[in-house]
Amino acid sequence: MSEGTTVAKGAQPKKIKGGPFGRLALFFRQVIDELRKVVWPTRKELWTYFLVVVVFIVAIMAYTGILDFIFDRIVMWVFA
């Protein structure tokens, strides 16, 4: 079996007309088609997601800061 994309038996791969500019136009058309399928969050959902991310980052920063402080005190106690 050959490597690459699999094509159904009897079906021919689609030829792209127009060379590099045709491929570029096809790419942008496909991007726009995919963006139309996106379900965009509402303003309230976006605000909620933003707050969840900020709270999570602050919690991780606090956890890391506390561990850093504890290990700093241990190292200072051992080597001082």
mmCIF file of the N, C-alpha and C atoms, coordinates in Angstrom:
data_MODEL
# 
_entry.id   MODEL 
# 
loop_
_atom_site.group_PDB 
_atom_site.id 
_atom_site.type_symbol 
_atom_site.label_atom_id 
_atom_site.label_alt_id 
_atom_site.label_comp_id 
_atom_site.label_asym_id 
_atom_site.label_entity_id 
_atom_site.label_seq_id 
_atom_site.pdbx_PDB_ins_code 
_atom_site.Cartn_x 
_atom_site.Cartn_y 
_atom_site.Cartn_z 
_atom_site.occupancy 
_atom_site.B_iso_or_equiv 
_atom_site.pdbx_formal_charge 
_atom_site.auth_seq_id 
_atom_site.auth_comp_id 
_atom_site.auth_asym_id 
_atom_site.auth_atom_id 
_atom_site.pdbx_PDB_model_num 
ATOM 1   N N  . MET A 1 1  ? 0.845   -1.175 0.000   1.00 0.00 ? 1  MET A N  1 
ATOM 2   C CA . MET A 1 1  ? 0.000   0.000  0.000   1.00 0.00 ? 1  MET A CA 1 
ATOM 3   C C  . MET A 1 1  ? 0.888   1.235  0.000   1.00 0.00 ? 1  MET A C  1 
ATOM 4   N N  . SER A 1 2  ? 0.498   2.262  -0.709  1.00 0.00 ? 2  SER A N  1 
ATOM 5   C CA . SER A 1 2  ? 1.327   3.459  -0.803  1.00 0.00 ? 2  SER A CA 1 
ATOM 6   C C  . SER A 1 2  ? 1.168   4.335  0.436   1.00 0.00 ? 2  SER A C  1 
ATOM 7   N N  . GLU A 1 3  ? 2.187   5.160  0.660   1.00 0.00 ? 3  GLU A N  1 
ATOM 8   C CA . GLU A 1 3  ? 2.135   6.080  1.794   1.00 0.00 ? 3  GLU A CA 1 
ATOM 9   C C  . GLU A 1 3  ? 1.343   7.315  1.401   1.00 0.00 ? 3  GLU A C  1 
ATOM 10  N N  . GLY A 1 4  ? 0.917   8.083  2.392   1.00 0.00 ? 4  GLY A N  1 
ATOM 11  C CA . GLY A 1 4  ? 0.190   9.316  2.119   1.00 0.00 ? 4  GLY A CA 1 
ATOM 12  C C  . GLY A 1 4  ? -1.282  9.176  2.398   1.00 0.00 ? 4  GLY A C  1 
ATOM 13  N N  . THR A 1 5  ? -2.045  10.040 1.777   1.00 0.00 ? 5  THR A N  1 
ATOM 14  C CA . THR A 1 5  ? -3.476  10.025 2.016   1.00 0.00 ? 5  THR A CA 1 
ATOM 15  C C  . THR A 1 5  ? -4.129  8.846  1.325   1.00 0.00 ? 5  THR A C  1 
ATOM 16  N N  . THR A 1 6  ? -5.163  8.339  1.933   1.00 0.00 ? 6  THR A N  1 
ATOM 17  C CA . THR A 1 6  ? -5.899  7.214  1.383   1.00 0.00 ? 6  THR A CA 1 
ATOM 18  C C  . THR A 1 6  ? -7.057  7.748  0.557   1.00 0.00 ? 6  THR A C  1 
ATOM 19  N N  . VAL A 1 7  ? -7.158  7.243  -0.658  1.00 0.00 ? 7  VAL A N  1 
ATOM 20  C CA . VAL A 1 7  ? -8.235  7.656  -1.547  1.00 0.00 ? 7  VAL A CA 1 
ATOM 21  C C  . VAL A 1 7  ? -9.109  6.437  -1.789  1.00 0.00 ? 7  VAL A C  1 
ATOM 22  N N  . ALA A 1 8  ? -10.434 6.642  -1.737  1.00 0.00 ? 8  ALA A N  1 
ATOM 23  C CA . ALA A 1 8  ? -11.360 5.540  -1.956  1.00 0.00 ? 8  ALA A CA 1 
ATOM 24  C C  . ALA A 1 8  ? -11.132 4.940  -3.339  1.00 0.00 ? 8  ALA A C  1 
ATOM 25  N N  . LYS A 1 9  ? -11.371 3.654  -3.447  1.00 0.00 ? 9  LYS A N  1 
ATOM 26  C CA . LYS A 1 9  ? -11.144 2.950  -4.706  1.00 0.00 ? 9  LYS A CA 1 
ATOM 27  C C  . LYS A 1 9  ? -12.019 3.559  -5.798  1.00 0.00 ? 9  LYS A C  1 
ATOM 28  N N  . GLY A 1 10 ? -11.390 3.904  -6.897  1.00 0.00 ? 10 GLY A N  1 
ATOM 29  C CA . GLY A 1 10 ? -12.126 4.476  -8.019  1.00 0.00 ? 10 GLY A CA 1 
ATOM 30  C C  . GLY A 1 10 ? -12.223 5.990  -7.972  1.00 0.00 ? 10 GLY A C  1 
ATOM 31  N N  . ALA A 1 11 ? -11.954 6.588  -6.814  1.00 0.00 ? 11 ALA A N  1 
ATOM 32  C CA . ALA A 1 11 ? -12.039 8.045  -6.699  1.00 0.00 ? 11 ALA A CA 1 
ATOM 33  C C  . ALA A 1 11 ? -10.689 8.657  -7.031  1.00 0.00 ? 11 ALA A C  1 
ATOM 34  N N  . GLN A 1 12 ? -10.719 9.769  -7.691  1.00 0.00 ? 12 GLN A N  1 
ATOM 35  C CA . GLN A 1 12 ? -9.494  10.479 -8.045  1.00 0.00 ? 12 GLN A CA 1 
ATOM 36  C C  . GLN A 1 12 ? -9.281  11.633 -7.063  1.00 0.00 ? 12 GLN A C  1 
ATOM 37  N N  . PRO A 1 13 ? -7.995  11.896 -6.671  1.00 0.00 ? 13 PRO A N  1 
ATOM 38  C CA . PRO A 1 13 ? -7.757  13.045 -5.806  1.00 0.00 ? 13 PRO A CA 1 
ATOM 39  C C  . PRO A 1 13 ? -8.132  14.329 -6.538  1.00 0.00 ? 13 PRO A C  1 
ATOM 40  N N  . LYS A 1 14 ? -8.655  15.291 -5.782  1.00 0.00 ? 14 LYS A N  1 
ATOM 41  C CA . LYS A 1 14 ? -9.125  16.540 -6.363  1.00 0.00 ? 14 LYS A CA 1 
ATOM 42  C C  . LYS A 1 14 ? -7.936  17.398 -6.779  1.00 0.00 ? 14 LYS A C  1 
ATOM 43  N N  . LYS A 1 15 ? -7.922  17.827 -8.022  1.00 0.00 ? 15 LYS A N  1 
ATOM 44  C CA . LYS A 1 15 ? -6.860  18.686 -8.524  1.00 0.00 ? 15 LYS A CA 1 
ATOM 45  C C  . LYS A 1 15 ? -7.203  20.134 -8.178  1.00 0.00 ? 15 LYS A C  1 
ATOM 46  N N  . ILE A 1 16 ? -6.202  20.863 -7.714  1.00 0.00 ? 16 ILE A N  1 
ATOM 47  C CA . ILE A 1 16 ? -6.404  22.265 -7.358  1.00 0.00 ? 16 ILE A CA 1 
ATOM 48  C C  . ILE A 1 16 ? -5.927  23.115 -8.523  1.00 0.00 ? 16 ILE A C  1 
ATOM 49  N N  . LYS A 1 17 ? -6.820  23.933 -9.038  1.00 0.00 ? 17 LYS A N  1 
ATOM 50  C CA . LYS A 1 17 ? -6.496  24.781 -10.178 1.00 0.00 ? 17 LYS A CA 1 
ATOM 51  C C  . LYS A 1 17 ? -5.916  26.105 -9.686  1.00 0.00 ? 17 LYS A C  1 
ATOM 52  N N  . GLY A 1 18 ? -5.062  26.689 -10.488 1.00 0.00 ? 18 GLY A N  1 
ATOM 53  C CA . GLY A 1 18 ? -4.569  28.021 -10.186 1.00 0.00 ? 18 GLY A CA 1 
ATOM 54  C C  . GLY A 1 18 ? -3.212  28.049 -9.521  1.00 0.00 ? 18 GLY A C  1 
ATOM 55  N N  . GLY A 1 19 ? -2.571  26.919 -9.344  1.00 0.00 ? 19 GLY A N  1 
ATOM 56  C CA . GLY A 1 19 ? -1.231  26.900 -8.767  1.00 0.00 ? 19 GLY A CA 1 
ATOM 57  C C  . GLY A 1 19 ? -1.213  27.352 -7.327  1.00 0.00 ? 19 GLY A C  1 
ATOM 58  N N  . PRO A 1 20 ? -0.152  28.070 -6.933  1.00 0.00 ? 20 PRO A N  1 
ATOM 59  C CA . PRO A 1 20 ? -0.016  28.461 -5.527  1.00 0.00 ? 20 PRO A CA 1 
ATOM 60  C C  . PRO A 1 20 ? -1.119  29.424 -5.067  1.00 0.00 ? 20 PRO A C  1 
ATOM 61  N N  . PHE A 1 21 ? -1.578  30.300 -5.957  1.00 0.00 ? 21 PHE A N  1 
ATOM 62  C CA . PHE A 1 21 ? -2.629  31.238 -5.565  1.00 0.00 ? 21 PHE A CA 1 
ATOM 63  C C  . PHE A 1 21 ? -3.968  30.532 -5.385  1.00 0.00 ? 21 PHE A C  1 
ATOM 64  N N  . GLY A 1 22 ? -4.204  29.506 -6.196  1.00 0.00 ? 22 GLY A N  1 
ATOM 65  C CA . GLY A 1 22 ? -5.421  28.708 -6.041  1.00 0.00 ? 22 GLY A CA 1 
ATOM 66  C C  . GLY A 1 22 ? -5.422  27.951 -4.727  1.00 0.00 ? 22 GLY A C  1 
ATOM 67  N N  . ARG A 1 23 ? -4.255  27.407 -4.357  1.00 0.00 ? 23 ARG A N  1 
ATOM 68  C CA . ARG A 1 23 ? -4.151  26.695 -3.076  1.00 0.00 ? 23 ARG A CA 1 
ATOM 69  C C  . ARG A 1 23 ? -4.337  27.660 -1.914  1.00 0.00 ? 23 ARG A C  1 
ATOM 70  N N  . LEU A 1 24 ? -3.778  28.859 -2.048  1.00 0.00 ? 24 LEU A N  1 
ATOM 71  C CA . LEU A 1 24 ? -3.927  29.864 -0.993  1.00 0.00 ? 24 LEU A CA 1 
ATOM 72  C C  . LEU A 1 24 ? -5.391  30.286 -0.844  1.00 0.00 ? 24 LEU A C  1 
ATOM 73  N N  . ALA A 1 25 ? -6.073  30.480 -1.958  1.00 0.00 ? 25 ALA A N  1 
ATOM 74  C CA . ALA A 1 25 ? -7.491  30.844 -1.916  1.00 0.00 ? 25 ALA A CA 1 
ATOM 75  C C  . ALA A 1 25 ? -8.313  29.717 -1.302  1.00 0.00 ? 25 ALA A C  1 
ATOM 76  N N  . LEU A 1 26 ? -8.002  28.470 -1.674  1.00 0.00 ? 26 LEU A N  1 
ATOM 77  C CA . LEU A 1 26 ? -8.704  27.325 -1.101  1.00 0.00 ? 26 LEU A CA 1 
ATOM 78  C C  . LEU A 1 26 ? -8.495  27.271 0.407   1.00 0.00 ? 26 LEU A C  1 
ATOM 79  N N  . PHE A 1 27 ? -7.255  27.509 0.840   1.00 0.00 ? 27 PHE A N  1 
ATOM 80  C CA . PHE A 1 27 ? -6.950  27.502 2.268   1.00 0.00 ? 27 PHE A CA 1 
ATOM 81  C C  . PHE A 1 27 ? -7.815  28.523 3.008   1.00 0.00 ? 27 PHE A C  1 
ATOM 82  N N  . PHE A 1 28 ? -7.885  29.761 2.511   1.00 0.00 ? 28 PHE A N  1 
ATOM 83  C CA . PHE A 1 28 ? -8.666  30.791 3.188   1.00 0.00 ? 28 PHE A CA 1 
ATOM 84  C C  . PHE A 1 28 ? -10.154 30.479 3.163   1.00 0.00 ? 28 PHE A C  1 
ATOM 85  N N  . ARG A 1 29 ? -10.648 29.896 2.070   1.00 0.00 ? 29 ARG A N  1 
ATOM 86  C CA . ARG A 1 29 ? -12.056 29.500 2.034   1.00 0.00 ? 29 ARG A CA 1 
ATOM 87  C C  . ARG A 1 29 ? -12.342 28.433 3.084   1.00 0.00 ? 29 ARG A C  1 
ATOM 88  N N  . GLN A 1 30 ? -11.425 27.483 3.241   1.00 0.00 ? 30 GLN A N  1 
ATOM 89  C CA . GLN A 1 30 ? -11.616 26.433 4.240   1.00 0.00 ? 30 GLN A CA 1 
ATOM 90  C C  . GLN A 1 30 ? -11.534 26.987 5.658   1.00 0.00 ? 30 GLN A C  1 
ATOM 91  N N  . VAL A 1 31 ? -10.643 27.949 5.880   1.00 0.00 ? 31 VAL A N  1 
ATOM 92  C CA . VAL A 1 31 ? -10.546 28.587 7.203   1.00 0.00 ? 31 VAL A CA 1 
ATOM 93  C C  . VAL A 1 31 ? -11.850 29.295 7.537   1.00 0.00 ? 31 VAL A C  1 
ATOM 94  N N  . ILE A 1 32 ? -12.393 30.034 6.598   1.00 0.00 ? 32 ILE A N  1 
ATOM 95  C CA . ILE A 1 32 ? -13.646 30.760 6.830   1.00 0.00 ? 32 ILE A CA 1 
ATOM 96  C C  . ILE A 1 32 ? -14.789 29.779 7.081   1.00 0.00 ? 32 ILE A C  1 
ATOM 97  N N  . ASP A 1 33 ? -14.831 28.680 6.325   1.00 0.00 ? 33 ASP A N  1 
ATOM 98  C CA . ASP A 1 33 ? -15.867 27.663 6.541   1.00 0.00 ? 33 ASP A CA 1 
ATOM 99  C C  . ASP A 1 33 ? -15.777 27.072 7.943   1.00 0.00 ? 33 ASP A C  1 
ATOM 100 N N  . GLU A 1 34 ? -14.555 26.805 8.409   1.00 0.00 ? 34 GLU A N  1 
ATOM 101 C CA . GLU A 1 34 ? -14.385 26.239 9.757   1.00 0.00 ? 34 GLU A CA 1 
ATOM 102 C C  . GLU A 1 34 ? -14.760 27.259 10.833  1.00 0.00 ? 34 GLU A C  1 
ATOM 103 N N  . LEU A 1 35 ? -14.434 28.527 10.625  1.00 0.00 ? 35 LEU A N  1 
ATOM 104 C CA . LEU A 1 35 ? -14.774 29.552 11.619  1.00 0.00 ? 35 LEU A CA 1 
ATOM 105 C C  . LEU A 1 35 ? -16.285 29.748 11.738  1.00 0.00 ? 35 LEU A C  1 
ATOM 106 N N  . ARG A 1 36 ? -17.013 29.480 10.661  1.00 0.00 ? 36 ARG A N  1 
ATOM 107 C CA . ARG A 1 36 ? -18.477 29.577 10.732  1.00 0.00 ? 36 ARG A CA 1 
ATOM 108 C C  . ARG A 1 36 ? -19.071 28.479 11.608  1.00 0.00 ? 36 ARG A C  1 
ATOM 109 N N  . LYS A 1 37 ? -18.342 27.368 11.787  1.00 0.00 ? 37 LYS A N  1 
ATOM 110 C CA . LYS A 1 37 ? -18.822 26.258 12.602  1.00 0.00 ? 37 LYS A CA 1 
ATOM 111 C C  . LYS A 1 37 ? -18.557 26.467 14.096  1.00 0.00 ? 37 LYS A C  1 
ATOM 112 N N  . VAL A 1 38 ? -17.722 27.437 14.423  1.00 0.00 ? 38 VAL A N  1 
ATOM 113 C CA . VAL A 1 38 ? -17.328 27.661 15.819  1.00 0.00 ? 38 VAL A CA 1 
ATOM 114 C C  . VAL A 1 38 ? -18.511 28.189 16.613  1.00 0.00 ? 38 VAL A C  1 
ATOM 115 N N  . VAL A 1 39 ? -18.700 27.656 17.816  1.00 0.00 ? 39 VAL A N  1 
ATOM 116 C CA . VAL A 1 39 ? -19.716 28.164 18.728  1.00 0.00 ? 39 VAL A CA 1 
ATOM 117 C C  . VAL A 1 39 ? -19.007 29.134 19.668  1.00 0.00 ? 39 VAL A C  1 
ATOM 118 N N  . TRP A 1 40 ? -19.222 30.420 19.463  1.00 0.00 ? 40 TRP A N  1 
ATOM 119 C CA . TRP A 1 40 ? -18.533 31.441 20.230  1.00 0.00 ? 40 TRP A CA 1 
ATOM 120 C C  . TRP A 1 40 ? -19.195 31.604 21.594  1.00 0.00 ? 40 TRP A C  1 
ATOM 121 N N  . PRO A 1 41 ? -18.394 31.805 22.657  1.00 0.00 ? 41 PRO A N  1 
ATOM 122 C CA . PRO A 1 41 ? -18.987 31.984 23.990  1.00 0.00 ? 41 PRO A CA 1 
ATOM 123 C C  . PRO A 1 41 ? -19.675 33.341 24.106  1.00 0.00 ? 41 PRO A C  1 
ATOM 124 N N  . THR A 1 42 ? -20.675 33.384 24.989  1.00 0.00 ? 42 THR A N  1 
ATOM 125 C CA . THR A 1 42 ? -21.332 34.656 25.254  1.00 0.00 ? 42 THR A CA 1 
ATOM 126 C C  . THR A 1 42 ? -20.414 35.511 26.129  1.00 0.00 ? 42 THR A C  1 
ATOM 127 N N  . ARG A 1 43 ? -20.781 36.763 26.300  1.00 0.00 ? 43 ARG A N  1 
ATOM 128 C CA . ARG A 1 43 ? -19.962 37.661 27.125  1.00 0.00 ? 43 ARG A CA 1 
ATOM 129 C C  . ARG A 1 43 ? -19.873 37.141 28.564  1.00 0.00 ? 43 ARG A C  1 
ATOM 130 N N  . LYS A 1 44 ? -20.987 36.627 29.087  1.00 0.00 ? 44 LYS A N  1 
ATOM 131 C CA . LYS A 1 44 ? -20.995 36.104 30.456  1.00 0.00 ? 44 LYS A CA 1 
ATOM 132 C C  . LYS A 1 44 ? -20.096 34.870 30.578  1.00 0.00 ? 44 LYS A C  1 
ATOM 133 N N  . GLU A 1 45 ? -20.184 33.956 29.607  1.00 0.00 ? 45 GLU A N  1 
ATOM 134 C CA . GLU A 1 45 ? -19.332 32.767 29.628  1.00 0.00 ? 45 GLU A CA 1 
ATOM 135 C C  . GLU A 1 45 ? -17.857 33.148 29.523  1.00 0.00 ? 45 GLU A C  1 
ATOM 136 N N  . LEU A 1 46 ? -17.553 34.113 28.667  1.00 0.00 ? 46 LEU A N  1 
ATOM 137 C CA . LEU A 1 46 ? -16.176 34.555 28.496  1.00 0.00 ? 46 LEU A CA 1 
ATOM 138 C C  . LEU A 1 46 ? -15.627 35.145 29.787  1.00 0.00 ? 46 LEU A C  1 
ATOM 139 N N  . TRP A 1 47 ? -16.438 35.953 30.459  1.00 0.00 ? 47 TRP A N  1 
ATOM 140 C CA . TRP A 1 47 ? -16.034 36.550 31.734  1.00 0.00 ? 47 TRP A CA 1 
ATOM 141 C C  . TRP A 1 47 ? -15.795 35.451 32.785  1.00 0.00 ? 47 TRP A C  1 
ATOM 142 N N  . THR A 1 48 ? -16.663 34.451 32.814  1.00 0.00 ? 48 THR A N  1 
ATOM 143 C CA . THR A 1 48 ? -16.506 33.339 33.757  1.00 0.00 ? 48 THR A CA 1 
ATOM 144 C C  . THR A 1 48 ? -15.213 32.577 33.476  1.00 0.00 ? 48 THR A C  1 
ATOM 145 N N  . TYR A 1 49 ? -14.950 32.279 32.218  1.00 0.00 ? 49 TYR A N  1 
ATOM 146 C CA . TYR A 1 49 ? -13.716 31.570 31.860  1.00 0.00 ? 49 TYR A CA 1 
ATOM 147 C C  . TYR A 1 49 ? -12.490 32.391 32.249  1.00 0.00 ? 49 TYR A C  1 
ATOM 148 N N  . PHE A 1 50 ? -12.550 33.690 32.016  1.00 0.00 ? 50 PHE A N  1 
ATOM 149 C CA . PHE A 1 50 ? -11.445 34.580 32.370  1.00 0.00 ? 50 PHE A CA 1 
ATOM 150 C C  . PHE A 1 50 ? -11.176 34.531 33.869  1.00 0.00 ? 50 PHE A C  1 
ATOM 151 N N  . LEU A 1 51 ? -12.232 34.624 34.666  1.00 0.00 ? 51 LEU A N  1 
ATOM 152 C CA . LEU A 1 51 ? -12.056 34.603 36.120  1.00 0.00 ? 51 LEU A CA 1 
ATOM 153 C C  . LEU A 1 51 ? -11.508 33.251 36.598  1.00 0.00 ? 51 LEU A C  1 
ATOM 154 N N  . VAL A 1 52 ? -11.968 32.171 36.015  1.00 0.00 ? 52 VAL A N  1 
ATOM 155 C CA . VAL A 1 52 ? -11.465 30.844 36.391  1.00 0.00 ? 52 VAL A CA 1 
ATOM 156 C C  . VAL A 1 52 ? -9.967  30.761 36.114  1.00 0.00 ? 52 VAL A C  1 
ATOM 157 N N  . VAL A 1 53 ? -9.533  31.230 34.976  1.00 0.00 ? 53 VAL A N  1 
ATOM 158 C CA . VAL A 1 53 ? -8.115  31.193 34.630  1.00 0.00 ? 53 VAL A CA 1 
ATOM 159 C C  . VAL A 1 53 ? -7.299  32.062 35.577  1.00 0.00 ? 53 VAL A C  1 
ATOM 160 N N  . VAL A 1 54 ? -7.770  33.269 35.866  1.00 0.00 ? 54 VAL A N  1 
ATOM 161 C CA . VAL A 1 54 ? -7.034  34.169 36.757  1.00 0.00 ? 54 VAL A CA 1 
ATOM 162 C C  . VAL A 1 54 ? -6.938  33.576 38.159  1.00 0.00 ? 54 VAL A C  1 
ATOM 163 N N  . VAL A 1 55 ? -8.029  33.036 38.685  1.00 0.00 ? 55 VAL A N  1 
ATOM 164 C CA . VAL A 1 55 ? -8.009  32.431 40.021  1.00 0.00 ? 55 VAL A CA 1 
ATOM 165 C C  . VAL A 1 55 ? -7.059  31.239 40.044  1.00 0.00 ? 55 VAL A C  1 
ATOM 166 N N  . PHE A 1 56 ? -7.084  30.415 39.017  1.00 0.00 ? 56 PHE A N  1 
ATOM 167 C CA . PHE A 1 56 ? -6.192  29.262 38.950  1.00 0.00 ? 56 PHE A CA 1 
ATOM 168 C C  . PHE A 1 56 ? -4.726  29.709 38.931  1.00 0.00 ? 56 PHE A C  1 
ATOM 169 N N  . ILE A 1 57 ? -4.405  30.725 38.155  1.00 0.00 ? 57 ILE A N  1 
ATOM 170 C CA . ILE A 1 57 ? -3.028  31.218 38.086  1.00 0.00 ? 57 ILE A CA 1 
ATOM 171 C C  . ILE A 1 57 ? -2.586  31.787 39.423  1.00 0.00 ? 57 ILE A C  1 
ATOM 172 N N  . VAL A 1 58 ? -3.455  32.548 40.085  1.00 0.00 ? 58 VAL A N  1 
ATOM 173 C CA . VAL A 1 58 ? -3.110  33.101 41.405  1.00 0.00 ? 58 VAL A CA 1 
ATOM 174 C C  . VAL A 1 58 ? -2.894  31.965 42.409  1.00 0.00 ? 58 VAL A C  1 
ATOM 175 N N  . ALA A 1 59 ? -3.720  30.927 42.354  1.00 0.00 ? 59 ALA A N  1 
ATOM 176 C CA . ALA A 1 59 ? -3.566  29.800 43.272  1.00 0.00 ? 59 ALA A CA 1 
ATOM 177 C C  . ALA A 1 59 ? -2.239  29.083 43.032  1.00 0.00 ? 59 ALA A C  1 
ATOM 178 N N  . ILE A 1 60 ? -1.869  28.861 41.787  1.00 0.00 ? 60 ILE A N  1 
ATOM 179 C CA . ILE A 1 60 ? -0.597  28.214 41.475  1.00 0.00 ? 60 ILE A CA 1 
ATOM 180 C C  . ILE A 1 60 ? 0.572   29.093 41.906  1.00 0.00 ? 60 ILE A C  1 
ATOM 181 N N  . MET A 1 61 ? 0.454   30.406 41.715  1.00 0.00 ? 61 MET A N  1 
ATOM 182 C CA . MET A 1 61 ? 1.510   31.318 42.156  1.00 0.00 ? 61 MET A CA 1 
ATOM 183 C C  . MET A 1 61 ? 1.670   31.272 43.668  1.00 0.00 ? 61 MET A C  1 
ATOM 184 N N  . ALA A 1 62 ? 0.574   31.252 44.397  1.00 0.00 ? 62 ALA A N  1 
ATOM 185 C CA . ALA A 1 62 ? 0.629   31.196 45.860  1.00 0.00 ? 62 ALA A CA 1 
ATOM 186 C C  . ALA A 1 62 ? 1.254   29.879 46.311  1.00 0.00 ? 62 ALA A C  1 
ATOM 187 N N  . TYR A 1 63 ? 0.841   28.783 45.720  1.00 0.00 ? 63 TYR A N  1 
ATOM 188 C CA . TYR A 1 63 ? 1.386   27.467 46.065  1.00 0.00 ? 63 TYR A CA 1 
ATOM 189 C C  . TYR A 1 63 ? 2.898   27.436 45.823  1.00 0.00 ? 63 TYR A C  1 
ATOM 190 N N  . THR A 1 64 ? 3.321   27.924 44.656  1.00 0.00 ? 64 THR A N  1 
ATOM 191 C CA . THR A 1 64 ? 4.742   27.952 44.330  1.00 0.00 ? 64 THR A CA 1 
ATOM 192 C C  . THR A 1 64 ? 5.503   28.879 45.267  1.00 0.00 ? 64 THR A C  1 
ATOM 193 N N  . GLY A 1 65 ? 4.920   30.020 45.588  1.00 0.00 ? 65 GLY A N  1 
ATOM 194 C CA . GLY A 1 65 ? 5.565   30.962 46.510  1.00 0.00 ? 65 GLY A CA 1 
ATOM 195 C C  . GLY A 1 65 ? 5.733   30.379 47.905  1.00 0.00 ? 65 GLY A C  1 
ATOM 196 N N  . ILE A 1 66 ? 4.713   29.680 48.378  1.00 0.00 ? 66 ILE A N  1 
ATOM 197 C CA . ILE A 1 66 ? 4.789   29.062 49.715  1.00 0.00 ? 66 ILE A CA 1 
ATOM 198 C C  . ILE A 1 66 ? 5.862   27.973 49.734  1.00 0.00 ? 66 ILE A C  1 
ATOM 199 N N  . LEU A 1 67 ? 5.887   27.131 48.708  1.00 0.00 ? 67 LEU A N  1 
ATOM 200 C CA . LEU A 1 67 ? 6.923   26.100 48.635  1.00 0.00 ? 67 LEU A CA 1 
ATOM 201 C C  . LEU A 1 67 ? 8.309   26.719 48.557  1.00 0.00 ? 67 LEU A C  1 
ATOM 202 N N  . ASP A 1 68 ? 8.453   27.784 47.786  1.00 0.00 ? 68 ASP A N  1 
ATOM 203 C CA . ASP A 1 68 ? 9.739   28.467 47.681  1.00 0.00 ? 68 ASP A CA 1 
ATOM 204 C C  . ASP A 1 68 ? 10.172  29.010 49.041  1.00 0.00 ? 68 ASP A C  1 
ATOM 205 N N  . PHE A 1 69 ? 9.258   29.611 49.768  1.00 0.00 ? 69 PHE A N  1 
ATOM 206 C CA . PHE A 1 69 ? 9.570   30.142 51.088  1.00 0.00 ? 69 PHE A CA 1 
ATOM 207 C C  . PHE A 1 69 ? 9.995   29.020 52.046  1.00 0.00 ? 69 PHE A C  1 
ATOM 208 N N  . ILE A 1 70 ? 9.268   27.910 52.034  1.00 0.00 ? 70 ILE A N  1 
ATOM 209 C CA . ILE A 1 70 ? 9.585   26.780 52.921  1.00 0.00 ? 70 ILE A CA 1 
ATOM 210 C C  . ILE A 1 70 ? 10.962  26.205 52.593  1.00 0.00 ? 70 ILE A C  1 
ATOM 211 N N  . PHE A 1 71 ? 11.226  25.963 51.316  1.00 0.00 ? 71 PHE A N  1 
ATOM 212 C CA . PHE A 1 71 ? 12.527  25.412 50.944  1.00 0.00 ? 71 PHE A CA 1 
ATOM 213 C C  . PHE A 1 71 ? 13.655  26.403 51.216  1.00 0.00 ? 71 PHE A C  1 
ATOM 214 N N  . ASP A 1 72 ? 13.396  27.690 51.050  1.00 0.00 ? 72 ASP A N  1 
ATOM 215 C CA . ASP A 1 72 ? 14.397  28.707 51.374  1.00 0.00 ? 72 ASP A CA 1 
ATOM 216 C C  . ASP A 1 72 ? 14.762  28.632 52.850  1.00 0.00 ? 72 ASP A C  1 
ATOM 217 N N  . ARG A 1 73 ? 13.751  28.523 53.718  1.00 0.00 ? 73 ARG A N  1 
ATOM 218 C CA . ARG A 1 73 ? 14.012  28.458 55.174  1.00 0.00 ? 73 ARG A CA 1 
ATOM 219 C C  . ARG A 1 73 ? 14.780  27.180 55.528  1.00 0.00 ? 73 ARG A C  1 
ATOM 220 N N  . ILE A 1 74 ? 14.424  26.059 54.875  1.00 0.00 ? 74 ILE A N  1 
ATOM 221 C CA . ILE A 1 74 ? 15.121  24.790 55.151  1.00 0.00 ? 74 ILE A CA 1 
ATOM 222 C C  . ILE A 1 74 ? 16.589  24.912 54.730  1.00 0.00 ? 74 ILE A C  1 
ATOM 223 N N  . VAL A 1 75 ? 16.839  25.442 53.537  1.00 0.00 ? 75 VAL A N  1 
ATOM 224 C CA . VAL A 1 75 ? 18.206  25.576 53.037  1.00 0.00 ? 75 VAL A CA 1 
ATOM 225 C C  . VAL A 1 75 ? 19.006  26.526 53.948  1.00 0.00 ? 75 VAL A C  1 
ATOM 226 N N  . MET A 1 76 ? 18.411  27.634 54.347  1.00 0.00 ? 76 MET A N  1 
ATOM 227 C CA . MET A 1 76 ? 19.091  28.572 55.231  1.00 0.00 ? 76 MET A CA 1 
ATOM 228 C C  . MET A 1 76 ? 19.386  27.941 56.588  1.00 0.00 ? 76 MET A C  1 
ATOM 229 N N  . TRP A 1 77 ? 18.497  27.120 57.069  1.00 0.00 ? 77 TRP A N  1 
ATOM 230 C CA . TRP A 1 77 ? 18.704  26.453 58.363  1.00 0.00 ? 77 TRP A CA 1 
ATOM 231 C C  . TRP A 1 77 ? 19.834  25.423 58.282  1.00 0.00 ? 77 TRP A C  1 
ATOM 232 N N  . VAL A 1 78 ? 19.870  24.674 57.115  1.00 0.00 ? 78 VAL A N  1 
ATOM 233 C CA . VAL A 1 78 ? 20.883  23.634 56.947  1.00 0.00 ? 78 VAL A CA 1 
ATOM 234 C C  . VAL A 1 78 ? 22.263  24.235 56.737  1.00 0.00 ? 78 VAL A C  1 
ATOM 235 N N  . PHE A 1 79 ? 22.382  25.260 55.922  1.00 0.00 ? 79 PHE A N  1 
ATOM 236 C CA . PHE A 1 79 ? 23.683  25.792 55.552  1.00 0.00 ? 79 PHE A CA 1 
ATOM 237 C C  . PHE A 1 79 ? 24.119  27.005 56.360  1.00 0.00 ? 79 PHE A C  1 
ATOM 238 N N  . ALA A 1 80 ? 23.298  27.503 57.253  1.00 0.00 ? 80 ALA A N  1 
ATOM 239 C CA . ALA A 1 80 ? 23.688  28.687 58.022  1.00 0.00 ? 80 ALA A CA 1 
ATOM 240 C C  . ALA A 1 80 ? 24.251  28.334 59.364  1.00 0.00 ? 80 ALA A C  1 
# 
